[in-house]
Amino acid sequence: MTYWSVLRRQHVFRVLFGSWVGRLAMAMAAVAIPLALRDAGADYVFIGLVSGAFALSSAIGSPVIGRVVDRVGQVRVLVPTGLLAATGFVTIALAPANHVVVLIGAVLAGALTPPLEPCLRVLWPGLVAEDELEKAYAVDSAAQELVFVFGPLVVSLCLAVFAPVSALWAQALLTLAGVATFATAAPARRWAPEKTEHRHWLGPLRHRGLTILLLAPVGTGVAIGTLNVLVVSYAERFEVFGGAPMLLALNAFAALAGALIYGMIRWTIQPRTRIVFFAAGLLVGYGMLATVPTPLPMAGLMLLTGFFLAPMLAALFGLISDLAPRGTVTEAFAWLVTLFAAGTSLGAAVVGPVLDRGELHLAAAHAGAGALFCLAVLGAGYRLFVPAGQPVAAD
C-alpha cells in the first residue's frame, strides 16, 4: 500500500492542501510580523511585545476554539475565525506604525487562528481505511514539516518582489484561501460533533493518561525552540556552508524522510511503545548537541534529530485520537498545538540569554534537557496510554 493510495482517496488531497495553505500563513507570522514592524521603524522591544502577544493569544485561543468546534462543528468555526484572523493581519499591514492598532491586530490574528490542524486530524479516521491511518498521520506530519520550510520562503519572496508589509497581505490571502478550500470540502461540512450526555469542564484533560501524554511535546518543543536559536549562534562561530538555514533545512529534510519511512512500515508494536522509542532517539541526538561538534558531525546531528521527530509526532497523533474522550478530539489536538508551541517559545526564550554570554555548550545542553523531559514524561505515564476498555497488550 503506497502513499498514493491515501492521497487519491476522495477529498484527502483537498482537505490536506487546504489545511497546509492555511497553516502556511501562520508559519510565516514569526518572520513576517517582525520584518514589517522593523521596516515601519519599530524598536525591538515593541517587536518582542507584539510577537509575544501573538504567540500567547494563539496558545490561549487554540484549546478554547477547539472546544467550540467539538460543540458546534467545523464550518461554523472555521469561517468566522478565518475571516477575523485575516482581518488581524490586514490591520497590522494597514497601520504598522500605530502601536495600539498593531497589538490589536496581533491578538486578533493569534487568538482566532483557524483550527485547521486539529480539524484535519479529526477527519482522518473518516477519510481513509483503518489500515491506512498510520500512513495518513505520516503524511500529516510530513506536511507539517513542509509548512515550516515554505513559510519563511514565502516571506523571502515577498521581500524580494515587494515591501516587507506585503508578507502580511499574503498571510491574509493564504488564511482565507486555506479556510475556503478546507471548509467547503464535503468531509468538513458533514462532520458533526459527537453527542454526549455530560460534558466535563476539563474536556479531554479529564483523561489522566492523555493529560500526561500532552505534556511530553512541551519538552520536544523546548528542544526545537533551543535548536532554532542555537544554530544561528553556531553558524557565526563555525564556517558552515549555507549557514544556519542550511542546518535547519537538513533537519527538516530528515524529518520529512522520517515521516515517510514511518508510514511505509506495517507496525506490530503499540503506538505508546513507538513514541517512547522515537523520544529516546531524539534524546540521543539532542543530547549529543552539547558536545558542539565541528560542522560535518553537526550536520549529522541535524539529520538524526529531524529523523526521529516526525515519526514521533505521527504516532502521537494516532494515540491522542484513541485516548481523547468522546466529543473532545478536536480540543485534544488543539491542546497539542498549544503545548508544543509553548515549549518552542520557552526553549527560544531561555537559550537566548545563555548564548549572549557565549556559553554555546550550556545552550546546547538545554535542547538535551528538553528531550530528556519528553522521554521522562512518556516513561512516567506509559501504563496510562491505553484507550478506555482496551486490554493492555504486550509488545
Secondary structure, DSSP 8 states (H G I E B T S, - for coil): --HHHHHTSTTHHHHHHHHHHHHHHHHHHHHHHHHHHHHTT--HHHHHHHHHHHHHHHHHHHHHHHHHHHHH-SHHHHHHHHHHHHHHHHHHHH-TT-HHHHHHHHHHHHHT---HHHHHHHHHHHHS-GGGHHHHHHHHHHHHHHHHHHHHHHHHHHHHHS-TTHHHHHHHHHHHHHHHHHHTSHHHHH------S---TTGGGGSHHHHHHHHHHHHHHHHHHHHHHHHHHHHHHS--TTHHHHHHHHHHHHHHHHHHHHHHS---S-HHHHHHHHHHHHHHHHHHGGG---HHHHHHHHHHHHHHHHHHHHHHHHHHHHHS-TT-HHHHHHHHHHHHHHHHHHHHHHHHHHHHTT-HHHHHHHHHHHHHHHHHHHHHHGGG-S-TT------
